[in-house]
């Protein structure tokens, strides 16, 4: 693991420490013996876990919370006028973006990074688990909680560092990875990039920053990514479903919450992979992981065993409750591409009815991808739309959940409704039927609905019809 400074008696203060990425870095620093403090707007289980590891946590943002810190860490979600950022500037405390800190922590380790619009967290987790299975003891930093290990950051003693890197604000350009997985490129984070030209330019810079002796693993099913990589002077491994890729899948069988397929290269079967996570999108994620493993010289048996044992990441098609009558699933999907993949994965479980409660995330995303949302959400059998989760954005006139509802209503007729978030649980409990798959969907706080529904399902506090 790379060193940030020559001594461990440094104090790092995190603004917004309750964010999954920020908390992961805080855990890594504490594991190395550094002093950590941080602030956030409200309590959460993650903050309690940080306290339990020795972090000093403040609720609310005040300048003097950063008093005594040697470095202040912030993410793109933290405004310039945040009291703790202002305090750091006035008191000449160095400010570091989250990605800058991560790149410093990586240091001289052999880095495997995962970038892309979708699938980063799952793919990073797959790779991290594979290296752990191989006995390589990597350090791992991922933007989600891995089901099997209940971690989002893990300090290892080995020479490999596996990290999810964030393109949302261009901060992935702080990295020069040895092995770079790029899962896909999509019209996402429009508030930052504004247009396709800027998105593609950023990815080209990232590709060019890969270590000269390193390797880029790119999804060949993404035409824009494949085109970008034709100009690349680094070693490249393309993965995908088509046999035009360097590593690809044949004889695919999708079976409920998993799949199996033959892993192929140049017309020859390398071996069979069995997954315990659903959907074709996870086959692509697994191929990326397998490609890295083969590049690193990990034997295929270990790769296959690790992928079979991988049970996913929290809020990525996470099964929250399962009975003979009802299945409750929670998913982080908030972009139309992710929504379509998630609903298709849900169909693999053959529910009698796919009931979706969707919370749009950010006004800008809803505005720029409005038609795409209509198309992807129409794949549900019964759809509940609730108000937009603003995140750090101001409302945009004319952009609302009600507008989205009205457009979809014209397509789905009686099978779509709008509800305030506080009314969703009661509505769902009153309309559930045997054989329903209830899916809460979105990157905001819609996950709380799945918790409420799950408690009722497990306690049988409802009657199916």
C-alpha positions in Angstrom: 0.0 0.0 0.0 1.3 3.4 -0.9 2.2 5.9 1.8 0.7 9.3 2.0 3.4 10.6 4.4 6.4 9.3 6.2 4.6 9.1 9.6 1.3 7.8 10.8 0.5 10.5 13.3 -1.3 12.6 10.6 -4.9 13.6 11.0 -7.3 13.4 8.0 -10.7 15.1 8.2 -13.5 14.0 5.8 -16.3 16.3 4.8 -19.2 13.9 4.1 -17.6 10.9 5.6 -20.8 8.9 5.5 -20.6 8.6 1.7 -19.7 5.0 0.7 -16.5 6.0 -1.1 -15.4 8.5 1.6 -16.0 5.9 4.4 -14.0 3.3 2.6 -10.9 5.6 2.4 -11.4 6.5 6.1 -11.4 2.8 7.0 -8.2 2.3 5.0 -6.4 5.2 6.7 -7.4 4.0 10.2 -6.2 0.5 9.3 -2.8 2.1 8.7 -2.8 3.9 12.0 -3.8 7.5 10.9 -6.2 9.7 12.9 -9.5 10.2 11.2 -12.4 12.5 11.8 -15.3 13.5 9.7 -18.7 15.1 9.4 -22.0 14.3 7.7 -25.5 15.7 7.7 -27.2 12.8 9.5 -26.6 9.5 11.4 -26.3 6.2 9.6 -25.1 2.7 10.3 -21.9 3.5 8.4 -21.1 6.3 10.8 -21.6 4.0 13.7 -19.2 1.6 12.2 -16.6 4.4 11.7 -17.0 5.4 15.3 -16.4 1.8 16.3 -13.1 1.8 14.5 -12.0 5.0 16.2 -13.1 7.9 14.0 -14.4 11.1 15.6 -17.7 11.8 13.9 -19.6 15.1 13.8 -23.3 15.6 12.7 -23.7 18.8 10.7 -21.0 20.9 9.1 -19.1 23.5 11.1 -15.7 25.0 10.4 -14.1 24.1 13.7 -14.9 20.4 13.0 -11.7 20.4 10.9 -9.6 22.0 13.7 -6.3 20.2 14.1 -6.5 18.3 10.8 -3.4 18.0 8.6 -5.5 17.3 5.5 -9.2 17.9 4.7 -10.8 15.5 2.2 -13.9 16.3 0.2 -15.9 15.0 -2.8 -17.6 16.7 -5.7 -20.8 16.7 -3.7 -19.4 19.2 -1.2 -20.0 22.8 -2.2 -17.3 25.4 -2.3 -19.0 27.4 0.5 -19.1 24.5 2.9 -18.0 25.8 6.3 -15.3 23.1 6.7 -13.8 23.7 3.2 -13.8 27.4 4.0 -12.1 26.8 7.3 -9.4 24.7 5.7 -8.6 27.4 3.2 -8.5 30.1 5.8 -6.3 28.0 8.0 -4.1 26.8 5.2 -5.0 23.1 5.7 -4.3 21.2 2.4 -7.5 20.1 0.7 -7.6 16.9 -1.2 -10.4 15.5 -3.4 -11.4 12.0 -2.6 -9.8 10.6 -5.8 -6.6 12.5 -5.1 -6.4 10.8 -1.7 -7.1 7.4 -3.2 -4.3 7.8 -5.8 -1.9 8.7 -3.0 -2.9 5.7 -1.0 -2.4 3.5 -4.0 1.1 4.9 -4.3 3.5 2.4 -6.0 1.2 -0.6 -5.6 0.3 -2.6 -8.8 -3.2 -1.1 -9.4 -6.2 -2.6 -11.0 -8.9 0.0 -11.6 -12.4 -0.2 -12.8 -14.0 2.7 -14.7 -17.2 3.0 -16.7 -20.8 4.3 -16.5 -22.3 1.1 -15.2 -21.1 -2.1 -13.5 -18.0 -0.6 -11.8 -18.9 -1.6 -8.2 -19.8 -5.2 -9.1 -16.8 -5.7 -11.3 -14.4 -4.2 -8.8 -15.8 -6.5 -6.1 -15.4 -9.5 -8.4 -11.8 -8.7 -9.1 -11.1 -8.1 -5.4 -12.6 -11.3 -4.3 -10.7 -13.2 -7.0 -7.3 -11.8 -5.8 -8.3 -12.7 -2.3 -9.2 -16.2 -3.4 -5.8 -16.5 -5.1 -4.1 -15.7 -1.8 -2.6 -12.4 -3.0 -4.0 -10.3 -0.1 -4.9 -7.2 -2.1 -6.0 -3.8 -0.8 -9.5 -3.1 -2.1 -11.5 0.1 -2.3 -15.0 -0.3 -3.8 -18.1 1.9 -4.0 -20.5 -0.5 -2.3 -20.7 -3.1 0.5 -19.8 -6.6 -0.7 -22.3 -9.2 0.5 -19.8 -11.9 1.2 -17.4 -9.8 3.3 -19.6 -6.9 4.4 -16.7 -4.5 3.4 -16.3 -1.6 1.0 -12.6 -1.2 1.8 -10.1 -3.9 2.8 -6.4 -3.3 3.7 -4.2 -6.1 2.4 -0.4 -6.7 2.8 0.0 -7.8 -0.9 1.4 -5.6 -3.7 -2.0 -5.3 -5.6 -4.5 -2.6 -5.1 -8.0 -3.0 -6.6 -10.1 0.2 -6.9 -13.2 1.6 -8.4 -12.5 5.0 -9.9 -15.1 7.7 -10.5 -15.7 9.3 -13.9 -18.6 11.5 -12.6 -16.5 14.6 -12.1 -13.4 13.6 -14.2 -11.5 12.5 -11.1 -10.5 9.2 -12.6 -7.9 11.2 -14.4 -5.8 11.3 -11.2 -4.9 7.6 -11.8 -2.4 5.8 -14.0 -3.4 2.2 -13.5 -1.4 -0.9 -14.5 -4.6 -2.8 -15.4 -7.6 -0.8 -16.4 -11.1 -2.3 -16.9 -13.5 0.0 -18.7 -17.0 -1.5 -18.5 -18.8 0.9 -20.9 -19.3 4.5 -21.8 -22.8 6.1 -21.6 -24.5 9.5 -21.7 -24.2 10.1 -18.0 -23.2 12.9 -15.5 -24.4 15.4 -18.0 -24.3 18.1 -15.4 -20.5 17.8 -15.5 -19.7 16.8 -19.1 -22.6 18.5 -20.9 -22.2 16.5 -24.2 -20.9 13.3 -25.7 -17.7 15.1 -27.0 -16.5 15.9 -23.5 -17.4 12.4 -22.2 -15.4 10.7 -24.9 -12.5 13.1 -24.5 -12.3 12.3 -20.8 -12.2 8.6 -21.4 -9.5 9.0 -24.1 -7.4 10.8 -21.6 -8.0 8.1 -19.0 -7.0 5.4 -21.5 -3.8 7.2 -22.4 -2.9 7.4 -18.7 -2.8 3.7 -18.3 0.8 2.5 -17.5 2.8 2.0 -20.7 3.5 -1.6 -19.8 -0.1 -2.1 -18.5 -3.2 -3.5 -20.1 -6.7 -2.1 -20.8 -9.6 -4.5 -20.7 -12.6 -3.0 -22.6 -16.1 -4.2 -23.3 -16.3 -4.9 -27.0 -20.1 -4.7 -26.9 -19.8 -0.9 -26.4 -19.2 0.5 -29.8 -18.0 3.9 -28.6 -15.5 2.3 -26.3 -14.3 -0.1 -28.9 -13.7 2.7 -31.3 -11.8 4.7 -28.7 -9.6 1.7 -28.0 -8.6 1.3 -31.7 -6.5 4.4 -31.3 -4.9 3.1 -28.1 -1.1 2.3 -28.1 -1.4 0.2 -24.9 -2.0 -3.6 -24.7 -5.7 -4.3 -25.1 -8.0 -7.2 -24.2 -11.5 -6.9 -25.5 -14.3 -8.9 -23.8 -17.9 -9.5 -24.6 -20.6 -11.8 -26.0 -19.4 -11.7 -29.6 -16.6 -14.0 -30.8 -14.9 -11.0 -32.2 -13.6 -10.3 -28.7 -10.4 -11.6 -27.2 -12.4 -13.3 -24.5 -16.1 -14.1 -24.9 -19.0 -16.1 -23.7 -20.7 -19.0 -25.6 -23.5 -21.5 -24.6 -25.1 -19.0 -22.2 -27.7 -20.3 -19.8 -29.6 -17.7 -17.7 -31.2 -19.5 -14.7 -33.0 -17.3 -12.1 -30.5 -15.7 -9.9 -27.4 -16.9 -11.8 -26.1 -18.1 -15.1 -23.5 -20.4 -16.7 -21.5 -20.1 -19.9 -18.3 -21.2 -21.6 -15.4 -18.8 -21.4 -13.8 -18.7 -24.9 -10.8 -17.3 -26.6 -9.9 -17.5 -30.3 -12.4 -20.3 -30.8 -11.1 -22.4 -27.9 -12.9 -23.1 -24.7 -10.9 -22.0 -21.6 -13.4 -23.4 -19.2 -17.0 -23.0 -17.9 -18.0 -20.2 -15.5 -21.0 -20.3 -13.2 -22.4 -17.1 -11.6 -24.5 -16.6 -8.6 -25.7 -13.2 -9.7 -28.4 -12.6 -12.3 -28.5 -11.1 -15.8 -26.4 -10.8 -18.9 -24.8 -7.6 -17.7 -23.1 -9.7 -14.9 -21.8 -12.1 -17.5 -19.9 -9.1 -19.0 -18.7 -8.1 -15.6 -17.5 -11.7 -15.0 -15.6 -11.8 -18.3 -13.8 -8.6 -17.4 -12.8 -10.2 -14.1 -11.7 -13.4 -15.8 -9.7 -11.4 -18.3 -7.7 -9.7 -15.5 -7.2 -13.0 -13.8 -5.8 -14.6 -16.9 -3.5 -11.5 -17.6 -2.2 -11.8 -14.0 -1.6 -15.5 -14.4 -4.2 -16.8 -12.0 -5.3 -20.3 -12.8 -8.7 -20.7 -14.3 -9.9 -23.0 -11.5 -9.4 -20.2 -9.0 -11.1 -17.7 -11.2 -14.1 -19.9 -11.7 -14.4 -20.8 -8.0 -14.2 -17.2 -7.0 -16.9 -16.1 -9.5 -19.2 -18.9 -8.4 -18.8 -17.8 -4.8 -19.5 -14.2 -5.5 -23.0 -13.3 -4.3 -23.0 -9.6 -5.2 -23.0 -6.2 -3.6 -25.5 -4.5 -1.5 -28.1 -2.5 -3.5 -27.1 -4.3 -6.7 -30.1 -6.6 -7.2 -30.0 -7.3 -3.5 -32.7 -9.8 -2.4 -34.1 -8.4 0.8 -36.9 -10.9 1.5 -38.0 -14.1 -0.1 -41.0 -16.3 0.7 -43.1 -18.7 -1.2 -45.4 -15.8 -2.2 -43.2 -12.7 -2.6 -39.7 -11.7 -3.5 -38.4 -8.2 -2.5 -35.3 -6.9 -4.4 -33.5 -3.6 -4.0 -31.3 -2.1 -6.7 -29.3 1.1 -7.1 -30.1 1.5 -10.8 -30.8 5.1 -11.7 -29.8 5.4 -15.3 -32.0 4.0 -18.1 -29.3 1.6 -19.2 -29.0 0.2 -15.7 -32.8 0.1 -15.2 -33.2 -1.9 -18.4 -30.5 -4.4 -17.4 -32.0 -4.8 -13.9 -35.6 -5.3 -15.2 -34.3 -7.9 -17.7 -32.4 -9.7 -14.9 -35.6 -9.6 -12.8 -37.5 -11.3 -15.7 -35.0 -14.2 -15.4 -36.7 -15.1 -12.1 -40.0 -15.5 -13.9 -42.2 -13.5 -11.6 -45.9 -13.5 -12.2 -45.8 -9.7 -11.9 -42.8 -7.3 -11.8 -43.8 -4.4 -9.5 -41.4 -1.5 -9.6 -41.2 1.5 -7.2 -38.8 4.0 -8.9 -37.3 7.1 -7.4 -35.6 9.3 -10.1 -32.2 10.6 -9.1 -31.2 14.1 -10.0 -33.2 16.7 -12.0 -30.5 16.9 -14.7 -30.4 13.2 -15.4 -34.2 13.1 -15.5 -34.2 16.0 -17.9 -31.6 14.8 -20.4 -32.6 11.2 -20.4 -36.4 11.7 -20.2 -37.3 9.6 -23.2 -34.9 6.8 -22.3 -36.5 6.6 -18.8 -39.9 6.2 -20.4 -38.6 3.3 -22.5 -36.8 1.4 -19.8 -39.4 1.8 -17.1 -42.1 0.6 -19.4 -40.6 -2.9 -19.1 -42.3 -3.2 -15.6 -45.7 -4.8 -15.2 -46.8 -2.3 -12.5 -44.9 0.9 -11.9 -44.9 3.4 -9.0 -43.1 6.7 -9.5 -42.2 8.9 -6.6 -40.5 12.3 -6.4 -37.1 13.1 -7.7 -34.2 12.6 -5.2 -32.4 15.9 -5.8 -29.0 14.9 -4.4 -27.0 18.2 -4.5 -29.0 19.8 -7.3 -31.5 22.6 -7.5 -34.9 21.8 -9.0 -35.2 22.4 -12.8 -38.5 24.1 -13.9 -40.7 21.7 -15.8 -38.8 18.6 -14.7 -40.6 16.4 -12.2 -41.7 12.9 -11.3 -45.3 14.0 -12.1 -44.2 14.8 -15.7 -42.5 11.5 -16.1 -45.6 9.7 -14.7 -47.9 11.5 -17.1 -45.8 10.4 -20.1 -45.6 6.8 -19.0 -49.3 6.8 -18.1 -50.1 7.3 -21.8 -48.2 4.0 -22.5 -49.0 1.8 -19.6 -52.5 3.2 -18.9 -53.8 1.8 -15.5 -50.5 0.1 -14.6 -48.6 3.2 -13.5 -49.3 5.5 -10.6 -47.6 8.4 -8.9 -47.2 8.4 -5.1 -45.4 10.5 -2.5 -42.6 8.3 -1.0 -44.3 8.1 2.4 -47.4 6.4 0.9 -45.5 3.7 -1.1 -45.2 1.1 1.6 -48.9 1.1 2.5 -49.9 1.0 -1.1 -47.6 -2.0 -1.9 -48.8 -3.9 1.1 -52.4 -3.4 0.0 -51.9 -4.6 -3.6 -49.3 -7.5 -3.4 -50.2 -10.7 -5.1 -48.7 -14.2 -4.9 -45.9 -14.5 -7.3 -44.9 -10.8 -7.3 -41.4 -9.5 -7.5 -41.3 -6.2 -5.7 -38.3 -4.1 -6.9 -37.3 -0.8 -5.3 -35.1 1.1 -7.7 -33.0 4.3 -7.5 -29.8 5.8 -6.0 -31.6 7.8 -3.4 -33.3 6.8 -0.2 -35.9 4.5 -1.9 -34.0 1.7 -0.3 -35.8 2.4 3.0 -39.0 1.3 1.3 -37.5 -2.1 0.6 -36.5 -2.4 4.2 -40.1 -1.7 5.4 -41.7 -4.0 2.9 -39.2 -6.8 3.7 -40.0 -6.6 7.4 -43.7 -7.0 6.6 -43.1 -9.9 4.2 -40.9 -11.7 6.7 -43.4 -11.2 9.5 -46.3 -12.1 7.2 -48.0 -8.7 8.1 -49.9 -8.7 4.8 -52.3 -10.8 2.8 -51.6 -11.7 -0.8 -54.5 -12.0 -3.2 
